[in-house]
Amino acid sequence: MRTLYFDCFSGISGDMTLGALIDCGINIEDFKKELAKLNIGGYTLEFSRAAKNSIEGTDVDVILHEHGHYEYEHAHDHDHHSHEHEAEHSHDHSHEHVHSHDNHSHDHGHSHTHEEHNHGHEHNGEFHTHEHAHDAYDHEHSHNGHTHSHNRNLGDIEKIIDDSTISPRAKQISKDIFKKLAVAEAKIHGKPVEEVHFHEVGAVDSIVDIVGCAICIDMLDIEAFAASPVNTGMGFVKSQHGIIPVPGPAALELLKGVPIYSRDIKTELVTPTGAAIISTLCTDFGPIPNMVVEKTGYGTGKKDLEIPNLLRVIIGDVKKNSNIVMMECNIDDMNSEFYEYTMKKLFDAGALDVFLTNIIMKKGRPAVKLSVIAKEETVDKLSEIIFSETSTIGLRKYSVEREVLERKIFKVDTKYGEISIKAAYRKGVLSNFAPEYEDVKETALKSGIPVKEVYNEAVKESLNIIERNVF
């Protein structure tokens, strides 16, 4: 299975993710054409090479036409949450900017009560200081004496995505990430989701980051996602409401269910956009899985840190032989009607398989062995269910290796209706095939034909297709 692995040793942000995916070899012009299908305008996207601790990666830069040059998530890799700090930086890479600074100064006052930044940066030898106070709900710009307000809520952003002509999969991924981001912001600020507004600058950044990542995922044909535990950084940052700890409240809310850690890097490494991306896409967290590596990509952050300020992504086929955990317990004192409910809860919680075996225990007592096949990352959750829903007071757990055959699904037209067929292959050779029972059952119910006759007809039509190798 073609899997994308996020290696978050230096955290994750939206622009780092986009840079890392582009770095996997995506044609930039093809990508820009896809992104242009959003029809939002008002920005130019730049990609350049940058080095962090001598490791090169792709740096992402956006130029907003109305406001001039604006770097993704600023110099400190922040999105739109509540922080105030000062940082001076210069780029250790070169790229062209499509704007110029003449011999005059710019003073952009942005009034948002959600985020404050005071940072300086340097372009073409000229130093500029921008002070921003960002609010996810209100945005007011003052440019040369003009004051105007801009904001977008979740519904506005979803409409932009729905009205575009990007692929259906990219649309769905984008909307899922934005919804998670809005729900987290709503919880942190005690507002309904529909009242969460992204200020204009932050909205454009977030749209390009999130939709751009979704487009890349679709272009790279990614089927599954996994990630390392996430390095959040540590320490404190100053906000308009006082000193707050790292990670920030919105990022931490989004990281629920994600393993995190901090290692001596006294700065914030995870932004809300980055946290939303990884928590939406990934359910598997841990070391790099057994995989055949096909591509790697590095996305650079803006800060220079003791560690390489990079997000690394690895794309490859996960090996079919994988280690899983077998969980077992013997039960001789529980109402048998409880098993159905327990099994459903275990499946819903991520069990790969659940089955019951009749056994005879000591002193001739009849019992049931409950067996659960699970991935390592779901074992704790499944253990809780077993101990809370059954009468067992002990549970055996041991690692087993499984081999999973390559599978293909195709459809056949029978005289009773269309039936899905699942075919399994080992080393390219057909090993087995069978009609999907749910399709067979539904067709039999609709047609009034016996289920075995529908099944046999599907097998006959499948053999014709397999012999011609036309699926």
Secondary structure, DSSP 4 states (H G I P E B T S, - for coil): -EEEEEE-TT-B-HHHHHHHHHTTT--HHHHHHHHHTT---SEEEEEEEEEETTEEEEEEEEEETTTEEE-TTTTTT--SSS-B---EE--SS----S----SS----EEE-SSEEEEEEEEETTEEEEEEEEE-SS--EEEETTEEEE-EEEHHHHHHHHHHS-S-HHHHHHHHHHHHHHHHHHHHHHT--GGG-EEEHHHHHHHHHHHHHHHHHHHHTT--EEEEPPEE-B-SEEEETTEEEESSPHHHHHHTTTS-EE--S--SB-B-HHHHHHHHHH--EESSPPSEEEEEEEEEE-SS--SS--EEEEEEEEEPSEEEEEEEEEEESSS-TTHHHHHHHHHHHTT-SEEEEEEEE-GGG-EEEEEEEEE-GGGHHHHHHHHHHHS--S--EEEEEEEE--EEEEEEEEETTEEEEEEEEEETTEEEEEEE-HHHHHHHHHHH---HHHHHHHHHHHHHHHHHHT--
